[in-house]
Amino acid sequence: MKLRALAILIFVSYSMVYSQVLIFSHHHNRDDFIKIQYDTFKKFLTDDYEFIVFNDGPNDIMCNKIDTTCAELNIRCIRIPQKIHTYPYLYRLPRETMNHPCVRCANVMQYSLNELGIKHDDIVAIIDSDMFLTKEFSIRKYLEGFDLAGVKQQRPNSVEYIWNGLVFFDMKTLPNKQLINFNCGEVNNTPVDVGGQMHHYFKQTPQVRCRFITQGYVAQYAPKSVEELHRLLFNEPMIQFIKANPHVVELYADNSFVHYRSGTNWDPPTCGSAATSCAGACGVPTPTTRPTRYRASPTWRWMVTTGTWAAG
């Protein structure tokens, strides 16, 4: 009996010491974003973590680029089987095409959870491929006291769910893990994007402790004075970035993450505006084609040597 108790104690202690946050990011056609995510996690994330890239490159050339980048950075890279985009891996409505961006996104999100996420006995974070940390942050601390954290979405007909772009799960405590479903489609005859089917999860799991992640836009802070931004705890590089007023760029989790938006170029007008506005902050060159309805702003880039955002 004493030996058994000792064995259990050793196992529990080992699990506590070596527990890790798993961070999933799904990459389709912007292998340059992987390095920026890697650098910002390394600089700002205070948790013990493993960054895992799910490679959804649509062809051999892009797949190899993603693989090469991950190999250079020693990042675990898991290939998404492309066959899941050729049949209804998740339920599909008759009007939905298999390679629609929302459908592909839902497939890879669910695949990563099914194959690895729900089997992990600790925290799992899913982060959009164009989402980057801007300051010191702890996922474990942010999730403390909750089973789940996500950005709340609301649609007509009382449809509520969480967005797929930034989600934290405590797989140790999360109830009904088998019911997690980030599919798109329809709920209550209402069209929903990726994550919409989580509406049913919340209905079936009222006991889940969910923290709703805050959302804002850089544009809402741009009119504020530098003094006001300092009082809101923005650091100097972020204040310069905000004052450049990049359009449509979002901030999440108390301004800890910046979201480039449409980073896979699925929506060219939107992506063009974001790329023109904060190309450097996302570590990419300013696009050669700029929608005329959007003004350009200074180029920004992530400086690996100093671990800050910088103009240039």
C-alpha positions as CSV (number, residue, x, y, z in Angstrom):
1,M,0.0,0.0,0.0
2,K,2.8,2.4,0.9
3,L,4.6,1.6,-2.4
4,R,1.5,2.2,-4.3
5,A,0.9,5.6,-2.6
6,L,4.5,6.5,-3.3
7,A,4.2,5.6,-6.9
8,I,1.1,7.7,-7.3
9,L,2.8,10.6,-5.6
10,I,5.8,10.3,-7.9
11,F,3.5,10.2,-10.9
12,V,1.5,13.2,-9.8
13,S,4.7,15.2,-9.0
14,Y,6.2,14.3,-12.4
15,S,3.0,15.4,-14.2
16,M,3.0,18.7,-12.3
17,V,6.7,19.4,-13.1
18,Y,6.5,18.4,-16.7
19,S,3.0,19.6,-17.6
20,Q,3.0,21.8,-20.7
21,V,0.7,24.1,-22.5
22,L,0.3,22.9,-26.1
23,I,-0.1,25.7,-28.6
24,F,-1.7,24.7,-32.0
25,S,-1.4,27.0,-35.0
26,H,-2.8,25.9,-38.4
27,H,-0.8,27.1,-41.4
28,H,-2.0,27.1,-45.0
29,N,0.1,29.5,-47.2
30,R,2.1,31.9,-45.0
31,D,5.1,30.1,-43.8
32,D,6.7,33.4,-42.9
33,F,4.2,33.9,-40.0
34,I,5.6,30.8,-38.3
35,K,8.8,32.5,-37.4
36,I,7.1,35.5,-36.0
37,Q,4.8,33.4,-33.8
38,Y,7.9,31.4,-32.7
39,D,9.8,34.5,-31.8
40,T,6.9,36.2,-30.0
41,F,6.0,33.1,-27.9
42,K,9.7,32.8,-27.0
43,K,9.9,36.4,-25.9
44,F,6.6,36.9,-24.2
45,L,5.0,33.6,-23.1
46,T,5.8,32.8,-19.5
47,D,4.4,29.3,-19.5
48,D,6.2,26.0,-20.1
49,Y,4.9,25.3,-23.6
50,E,5.3,23.4,-26.9
51,F,4.4,25.2,-30.1
52,I,3.0,22.8,-32.7
53,V,2.3,23.7,-36.3
54,F,-0.4,21.8,-38.2
55,N,0.6,22.0,-41.9
56,D,-2.4,22.4,-44.2
57,G,-0.3,23.5,-47.2
58,P,-2.6,23.0,-50.3
59,N,0.2,21.8,-52.5
60,D,3.7,20.2,-52.3
61,I,5.5,23.5,-52.7
62,M,3.8,25.2,-49.8
63,C,3.8,22.1,-47.7
64,N,7.6,21.8,-48.1
65,K,8.0,25.5,-47.2
66,I,6.1,25.0,-44.0
67,D,8.0,21.8,-43.2
68,T,11.3,23.5,-43.8
69,T,10.5,26.5,-41.6
70,C,9.5,24.2,-38.8
71,A,12.6,22.0,-39.1
72,E,14.8,25.1,-39.0
73,L,13.1,26.2,-35.8
74,N,12.8,22.7,-34.3
75,I,9.0,23.0,-34.2
76,R,6.9,19.9,-34.2
77,C,5.0,19.9,-37.6
78,I,2.0,17.7,-38.2
79,R,0.7,17.2,-41.7
80,I,-3.0,17.6,-42.2
81,P,-4.1,14.7,-44.5
82,Q,-5.4,16.5,-47.5
83,K,-8.0,13.8,-48.1
84,I,-10.1,15.3,-45.3
85,H,-10.8,18.2,-47.7
86,T,-12.2,15.8,-50.3
87,Y,-15.1,14.3,-48.4
88,P,-17.4,15.5,-45.5
89,Y,-14.9,15.1,-42.6
90,L,-17.5,17.1,-40.7
91,Y,-21.1,17.4,-41.6
92,R,-21.6,19.5,-44.7
93,L,-24.7,21.3,-46.0
94,P,-25.6,20.6,-49.7
95,R,-24.6,24.1,-50.7
96,E,-21.1,24.0,-49.0
97,T,-18.1,23.3,-51.1
98,M,-15.3,21.1,-49.7
99,N,-12.5,23.7,-50.2
100,H,-14.4,26.8,-49.0
101,P,-12.0,28.6,-46.6
102,C,-14.4,28.2,-43.7
103,V,-14.8,24.5,-44.4
104,R,-11.1,23.9,-44.6
105,C,-10.5,25.9,-41.5
106,A,-13.2,23.9,-39.6
107,N,-11.7,20.6,-40.8
108,V,-8.1,21.4,-39.6
109,M,-9.3,22.8,-36.3
110,Q,-11.3,19.7,-35.5
111,Y,-8.6,17.4,-36.8
112,S,-6.0,18.8,-34.5
113,L,-8.4,18.5,-31.5
114,N,-9.5,15.0,-32.4
115,E,-6.0,13.7,-33.0
116,L,-4.0,15.5,-30.2
117,G,-5.9,18.2,-28.3
118,I,-8.5,16.2,-26.4
119,K,-5.9,13.6,-25.6
120,H,-3.6,16.1,-23.8
121,D,-4.0,16.2,-20.0
122,D,-3.3,19.8,-19.6
123,I,-4.0,23.2,-21.3
124,V,-4.4,23.4,-25.1
125,A,-4.3,26.7,-26.9
126,I,-5.5,27.2,-30.5
127,I,-4.2,30.4,-32.1
128,D,-4.8,31.8,-35.6
129,S,-1.8,31.6,-37.9
130,D,-1.8,35.5,-38.0
131,M,-2.2,36.1,-34.3
132,F,0.9,37.4,-32.4
133,L,1.8,38.2,-28.8
134,T,2.7,41.8,-28.1
135,K,3.6,41.6,-24.4
136,E,4.3,39.2,-21.5
137,F,1.4,36.8,-21.1
138,S,0.6,33.5,-19.3
139,I,-2.1,31.3,-20.8
140,R,-2.2,29.2,-17.6
141,K,-2.8,32.3,-15.4
142,Y,-5.4,33.7,-17.8
143,L,-7.3,30.4,-17.7
144,E,-7.1,30.0,-13.9
145,G,-10.5,29.1,-12.5
146,F,-12.0,28.4,-15.9
147,D,-12.3,25.3,-18.1
148,L,-12.4,27.2,-21.4
149,A,-11.7,30.7,-22.8
150,G,-12.8,32.1,-26.1
151,V,-14.1,35.1,-28.0
152,K,-17.9,35.2,-27.8
153,Q,-19.9,35.3,-31.0
154,Q,-23.6,36.1,-31.3
155,R,-26.0,35.6,-34.2
156,P,-29.7,36.0,-34.8
157,N,-32.1,33.4,-33.3
158,S,-30.3,33.3,-30.0
159,V,-27.2,31.6,-31.5
160,E,-24.1,32.0,-29.3
161,Y,-20.7,30.3,-29.6
162,I,-17.0,31.1,-29.5
163,W,-14.7,32.0,-32.4
164,N,-11.9,29.7,-33.4
165,G,-9.1,32.2,-33.7
166,L,-8.1,32.3,-30.0
167,V,-9.2,29.5,-27.7
168,F,-7.8,28.1,-24.5
169,F,-8.9,24.7,-23.1
170,D,-8.1,23.1,-19.8
171,M,-8.4,19.5,-20.9
172,K,-8.0,18.3,-17.3
173,T,-11.2,19.9,-16.2
174,L,-13.2,20.6,-19.4
175,P,-16.5,18.6,-19.2
176,N,-17.9,16.8,-22.2
177,K,-14.7,17.1,-24.3
178,Q,-16.1,14.6,-26.8
179,L,-18.8,17.1,-27.7
180,I,-16.4,19.8,-28.9
181,N,-17.3,20.7,-32.4
182,F,-15.8,23.7,-34.3
183,N,-17.7,23.1,-37.5
184,C,-19.4,26.0,-39.4
185,G,-22.7,25.7,-41.3
186,E,-26.0,26.6,-39.7
187,V,-27.5,26.7,-36.2
188,N,-31.2,27.4,-35.8
189,N,-31.5,28.2,-39.5
190,T,-28.8,30.8,-39.0
191,P,-25.5,30.8,-40.9
192,V,-22.4,30.5,-38.6
193,D,-18.7,30.6,-39.3
194,V,-16.0,28.3,-37.9
195,G,-16.9,27.4,-34.3
196,G,-20.6,27.9,-34.7
197,Q,-21.5,24.4,-33.8
198,M,-20.0,25.1,-30.3
199,H,-23.5,26.6,-29.7
200,H,-24.7,23.0,-29.1
201,Y,-21.7,22.3,-26.8
202,F,-22.7,25.2,-24.5
203,K,-26.3,24.2,-24.5
204,Q,-25.4,20.6,-23.6
205,T,-22.8,21.6,-21.0
206,P,-24.2,24.5,-18.9
207,Q,-21.8,23.7,-16.1
208,V,-18.7,24.7,-18.2
209,R,-16.8,27.6,-16.7
210,C,-16.0,29.8,-19.7
211,R,-14.1,33.0,-19.7
212,F,-14.8,35.3,-22.6
213,I,-11.7,36.8,-24.2
214,T,-11.8,40.6,-24.7
215,Q,-11.7,41.9,-28.2
216,G,-10.9,45.4,-29.5
217,Y,-9.5,47.2,-32.6
218,V,-6.3,49.2,-32.9
219,A,-8.4,51.9,-34.6
220,Q,-10.4,52.6,-31.4
221,Y,-7.2,53.5,-29.6
222,A,-5.6,55.6,-32.3
223,P,-7.4,58.8,-31.4
224,K,-6.2,58.6,-27.8
225,S,-3.2,60.7,-26.7
226,V,0.2,59.1,-25.9
227,E,-0.4,59.8,-22.2
228,E,-3.8,57.9,-22.3
229,L,-2.2,55.0,-24.0
230,H,0.5,54.8,-21.4
231,R,-2.1,54.8,-18.7
232,L,-3.8,51.9,-20.6
233,L,-0.4,50.0,-20.2
234,F,0.6,50.0,-23.8
235,N,4.4,49.9,-24.2
236,E,6.2,52.3,-26.5
237,P,6.5,50.1,-29.6
238,M,2.8,49.3,-29.4
239,I,1.9,53.0,-28.9
240,Q,3.8,53.9,-32.1
241,F,2.0,51.0,-33.9
242,I,-1.4,52.2,-32.7
243,K,-0.7,55.8,-33.7
244,A,0.0,54.6,-37.2
245,N,-3.7,53.4,-37.1
246,P,-3.6,50.2,-39.1
247,H,-7.1,49.5,-40.2
248,V,-9.0,46.3,-39.3
249,V,-6.2,45.0,-37.0
250,E,-7.6,43.5,-33.8
251,L,-6.4,43.2,-30.2
252,Y,-7.3,40.4,-27.9
253,A,-7.0,39.3,-24.3
254,D,-6.5,42.7,-22.7
255,N,-4.4,43.8,-25.7
256,S,-2.0,40.9,-25.4
257,F,-2.4,39.6,-28.9
258,V,-2.5,41.5,-32.2
259,H,-4.5,39.9,-35.0
260,Y,-3.4,40.7,-38.6
261,R,-6.7,39.3,-40.1
262,S,-7.2,37.4,-43.3
263,G,-3.6,36.3,-43.1
264,T,-4.1,33.5,-45.6
265,N,-5.4,35.9,-48.2
266,W,-8.8,34.2,-48.2
267,D,-10.4,37.7,-48.5
268,P,-8.2,39.8,-50.8
269,P,-9.7,43.2,-50.1
270,T,-9.6,42.8,-46.4
271,C,-6.2,41.2,-46.4
272,G,-4.8,43.9,-48.7
273,S,-5.9,46.6,-46.3
274,A,-4.4,44.8,-43.3
275,A,-1.2,44.0,-45.1
276,T,-0.8,47.6,-46.2
277,S,-1.4,48.9,-42.8
278,C,0.7,46.7,-40.6
279,A,2.8,44.5,-42.9
280,G,5.9,45.0,-40.8
281,A,4.2,44.3,-37.5
282,C,3.3,41.0,-39.0
283,G,6.8,40.4,-40.4
284,V,5.7,40.5,-44.1
285,P,6.5,42.9,-47.0
286,T,4.0,45.6,-47.9
287,P,1.9,44.1,-50.8
288,T,2.5,45.5,-54.2
289,T,-1.2,45.8,-54.9
290,R,-3.0,48.2,-52.5
291,P,-6.8,48.8,-52.4
292,T,-7.2,52.5,-53.1
293,R,-9.8,52.9,-50.4
294,Y,-7.3,52.3,-47.7
295,R,-4.4,54.6,-46.7
296,A,-1.0,53.2,-46.2
297,S,0.9,53.5,-43.0
298,P,4.5,53.1,-41.8
299,T,6.0,49.6,-42.2
300,W,6.5,47.6,-39.1
301,R,8.5,44.5,-38.3
302,W,9.3,42.2,-35.4
303,M,12.9,42.8,-34.2
304,V,14.3,39.4,-33.1
305,T,17.4,41.0,-31.6
306,T,15.6,43.3,-29.3
307,G,12.3,41.5,-28.9
308,T,10.2,44.5,-29.8
309,W,8.0,45.8,-32.6
310,A,9.9,48.5,-34.6
311,A,9.3,50.9,-37.4
312,G,11.3,50.6,-40.6
